[in-house]
Amino acid sequence: MRVFKYFILDFLQFIKYLFSKDKKYIFVDKKTENERLNICKNCNLLEKSCLGDRCGICGCFLKYKTKFVFEECPSEDKKWR
């Protein structure tokens, strides 16, 4: 159920981003992507699976979540944006 909830929230963020006036691109640069991925890989909520590392809060695959401009860490302290 939590994965579905975060899927809907991510989808709404994506739609909001598509209609925003300040959009320039959809993907972050490689440096930012790697910084986000390193933060996630050092998080105590990281879930390892045979399909790839996943966020323990939202269930997203980190390989993809860290690539998009409109994504952010779902933890209370927002480790990255």
VOKEDREN-151963 format. One line per 8 residues: number of its first residue (from 1); for each residue x, y, z of N, C-alpha, C. Coordinates in steps of 0.02 Angstrom, whole numbers, plus 50000, padded with zeros to 5 digits. Each point is the difference from the previous one (the first is absolute). Layout:
BEGIN
NUM) X,Y,Z,X,Y,Z,X,Y,Z  ...
// end
This chain:
BEGIN
1) 50041,49940,50000,49959,50060,50000,50043,50063,50000  50056,50000,50038,50042,50060,50003,50030,50016,49932  50017,49948,49962,50029,50011,49933,49949,50034,49955  49938,49980,50004,49947,50030,49959,49990,50073,50019  50002,50015,50065,49992,50068,50024,50055,50045,49972  50062,49977,50005,50056,50040,49975,50001,50002,49924  49976,49949,49967,49994,50001,49927,49953,50056,49979  49944,50005,50033,49952,50053,49984,50030,50069,50014
9) 50034,50007,50057,50031,50064,50016,50054,50019,49949  50041,49952,49979,50051,50013,49950,49969,50018,49933  49947,49965,49982,49965,50015,49937,49972,50071,50001  49971,50020,50056,49974,50068,50005,50055,50052,49997  50057,49986,50031,50058,50045,49996,50023,50007,49927  50001,49945,49965,50020,50000,49930,49953,50044,49958  49935,49991,50010,49950,50040,49963,50008,50074,50017  50009,50015,50064,50010,50069,50022,50062,50029,49966
17) 50053,49961,49997,50062,50023,49968,49991,50012,49926  49962,49957,49966,49989,50009,49928,49965,50066,49984  49956,50021,50045,49963,50061,49988,50030,50062,50032  50057,49992,50034,50032,50058,50030,50035,50042,49947  50007,50063,50013,50031,50045,49952,50076,49999,50002  50028,49979,50056,50073,50002,50008,50035,49934,49983  49965,49955,49967,50032,49936,49983,50051,50011,49943  50057,49968,50008,50052,50005,49950,50018,49931,49974
25) 50000,49953,50043,50019,49931,49984,49969,49954,50051  49999,49936,49985,49967,49952,50044,50049,49960,50043  50062,49994,49976,50050,49961,50035,50053,50045,50031  50026,49980,50058,50055,50036,50032,50065,49980,49965  50053,50038,50011,50064,49983,49972,50030,49939,50037  50050,49970,49971,50030,49938,50028,50028,50012,50070  50030,50058,50011,50029,50015,50066,49946,49999,50054  49945,50034,49987,49944,50003,50048,49970,49931,50010
33) 49993,49963,49946,49973,49932,50004,50044,49957,50045  50065,50003,49991,50046,49960,50041,50000,50022,50072  49995,50065,50013,49996,50025,50069,49937,49973,50034  49944,50004,49966,49937,49974,50028,50006,49925,50013  50027,49964,49952,50006,49927,50007,50045,49981,50058  50054,50037,50010,50045,49986,50057,49966,50013,50066  49960,50053,50003,49962,50014,50062,49952,49942,50014  49965,49977,49949,49953,49945,50008,50035,49935,50020
41) 50057,49986,49970,50035,49938,50014,50028,49998,50071  50008,50059,50031,50024,50003,50069,49943,50008,50050  49939,50000,49976,49941,50008,50044,49985,49933,50035  49979,50005,50062,49983,49939,50037,49932,49970,49979  49963,50035,49958,49935,49975,49976,50005,49965,49932  50061,49996,49972,50011,49968,49936,49978,49927,50002  49964,49980,49948,49978,49930,49994,50035,49969,49939  50035,49947,50011,50033,49964,49945,49951,49948,49973
49) 49998,49994,49935,49958,49948,49969,50036,49974,49938  49977,49945,49974,50032,49971,49941,49990,50044,49938  49951,50044,50002,49987,50045,49944,50037,50065,50005  50029,50015,50058,50037,50062,50010,49984,50031,50067  50040,50050,50019,49989,50034,50063,49936,50041,49998  49964,49998,50056,49936,50036,50004,49999,50043,50062  49961,50053,49997,49989,50044,50058,49955,49963,50049  50019,50000,50063,49960,49966,50051,49937,50037,50019
57) 49993,50062,49979,49940,50039,50016,49949,49995,49944  50020,50018,49940,49952,50002,49944,50002,49937,49956  50054,49961,50004,50005,49939,49960,50025,50012,49929  50019,50061,49983,50025,50015,49933,50069,49969,49989  50014,49982,49939,50067,49977,49983,50046,50061,49995  50054,49999,50038,50044,50057,50006,50034,50018,49934  50013,49950,49960,50032,50011,49935,49960,50050,49958  49934,50000,50008,49957,50044,49961,49979,50062,50039
65) 49985,49992,50064,49977,50056,50041,50050,50057,50002  50065,49983,50002,50051,50052,50007,50013,50038,49935  49971,49979,49944,50012,50031,49935,49956,50061,49985  49940,50003,50029,49952,50050,49980,50005,50064,50041  49991,50057,49966,50005,50066,50031,49948,50009,50054  49940,49977,49989,49944,50013,50046,49998,49952,50060  50045,49951,50003,50000,49953,50056,50036,50029,50061  49984,49973,50058,50034,50019,50062,49998,49941,50048
73) 50043,50003,50049,50002,49948,50051,49935,50003,50040  49967,49943,50011,49936,50001,50035,50006,49999,50077  50062,49999,50026,50008,49999,50072,49980,50067,50030  49990,50001,50065,49978,50062,50033,50051,50056,49995  50065,49982,49999,50052,50052,49997,50022,50016,49929  49968,49971,49949,50014,50015,49930,50075,50003,49986  50032,49942,49998,50072,49996,49993,50025,50029,49934  49958,50000,49950,50017,50032,49936,49936,50023,49965
81) 50009,50048,49955,49944,50027,49959,50023,50005,49929
// end
